[in-house]
């Protein structure tokens, strides 16, 4: 691993994989956790980069950056859907979430653990984009404002059955035009 500290050269460090996994798992929503090096006092760090093997997905390298509450940082924050759209509740549609994180810039002390998005008012065929969000004071959106966060899509089998019912047809194949030989 590499540790980037202000005013110092990048420091290469080693840690047990199990300890690293636990630290990252228990981390603040933006990947912040405390790191203790030898006799040093703990320092708060965020995960800046993770490199994995492209086939096995095994962790190869991680870069950590020391942060303080007043530091302005660019971080990815998880999105959380709150509520259930009516059509989804009635099993007529499904809620899709093509984007799981938003990239933001803010002071470390203002970084939210997650961004909760109320999706309960979404109707079938509607979507919410990143630009639709009202972010907390001091938080700037860096992701594309056009990025779709959540959408409500009609279930395929429901839409096909509805179309057939409206057309007065059935899904069974017709024997019209076939002759017996």
N, C-alpha and C positions, 0 to 999 in steps of 0.2 A: 504494500500500500504506500501511497504517497500522501503526506500531510503538508498542506500549504498554509503557512503562517505569515501574517503581515510583518514586513521588515526583516524576514529571515529567509534563508534559502529553503527550498523544498526538502523535506526530511523523509527519507524512506524508512518505513516501520513495518514490523511483522506482528501478526496476531493470530491466535488460534481461530480457525474457521467457525467453530461452534460459538465462541465468544462474539465474533463479528456478526454472525447471524442473529444472535440474541439482541445485541445492541441495536441493529438495524430494525429488527422486529418490534422492539420497544420504543423506537424513535418517535419523536413528534411528527405530525402529519407531513411536514416538509423534509423529513429525514434528518432532523436535528437530534443529536445525542451527545452525552459527555464522554470524553476520552481522557484516560489517565495514563501518562507515560512515565514509567519508573517513579521517581520521587517528586515529579512535577504535580502541581495542583491540577485538578480537572479542567479541561478546556472544552467549550462547546464547539461541535463541528457539524457540518452538513455534508451529505454525500454529493460530490460534484460530478463524478463520472464513475460508471461501472463498466468493465469490459468482461465479456463472457465468451467462452468457446462457442463458435457458431453452430456446432453440431450437438455437443453434449450439454450446452448451456451452463457448464461449470464456471464458477467465478475464477477469472484470471487475475484481475487487478482492480483496485478501487482507489479513487482519488478523493481525499477528504479536505475540506477547507475550514479553517478555524473562523468562527463568527462571534460577534458580540451583538448585544441587543440593538445598538445604534447603527450597525452596518446595513447598508442598502444591498439587498441580494436579489438575484433572479432565481426563483424556485418554481417547481411544479407542485401544485396543490391538488389533492384528490377531490373529485366531485361526488356529491352524495345526493341521490334523488329523495325528495320528501313528498309524501302523499302518493295517491294512486289515481290516475285519470279514470273517469267514469267508464269509458269504453273498455279499458283494460280490466277494471273491476267486474264488468259484465261478460268477460271473456270474448269480446268482439274484436279486440285489437291487442297489440303488444307494445310495450314501451321499449324503445331501443336507445342505447347509449353509446354512440360511436366514439365519443371522447371521454376518457376516464380522468384526465387531469387538465388543469389550466396552467399555463406559464404566466407568472406574475412578477412584478418588481415592487418591493416594499422594504421598510426597515425590518430587521429580523424580529424585533419585539412585536411588530404588527402582523406578522405572517400567520394567517389562520391555519388551523390544523387541517381543515377541509372547508369546502364551500358547499353549503346546502342549497339545493335548488328545488323550489316548490313546483312540482309537475302536475299537481292535482287538477289544475284548470285546463290542461291541454286536451283538446278535442281531437278526434280521429283526423289524421292528415296534417296536423299542426306540429311544429317543432320549436324548440328554443335554441337560440344561438348565443355564443359567448358575448356578443355585443348587447344582448338583451339583459344581461345581469347588472345589478346595482352592487358594486363591490364596496367593501368597507373603506372608510376614509384612510388615505395614505397608501392604498393598494392600486397599482396600475396594471391593466391587462396587457400582456405581451403576446398572447395567443391571437390568432386571427379572429376579429370580431364576427366573421362569417362562419366560424367553426360550429357545426351542429353539436349540441350537447345532448339533447334528448329529443325524441320524436315518437309520435303515436302512429303506428302503422296498422291498417286493417289486416286481420289474419287472412292468409291466402285462401284457405278452404272456405271461409265465410264469404269472401268476395266472389269466388267462383260459384258457390251455391246461390248467392243472391243474383248474380248475372243470369244463371240458368233459370231461376224461378221467374225473373222478369221476362225472359225470352220465351218462357213456356217450354223449355227443352229439358231433357234429362241427361245424365252423364252416361247412360247406357248406349252402346253403339246401335245404330239403326240398321235394320235389315232391308231397308228400302233400296231397290235397284239391284238386289242380289237375286240370282235365279239358281234353282237347284238343277244340277246336271246329272 
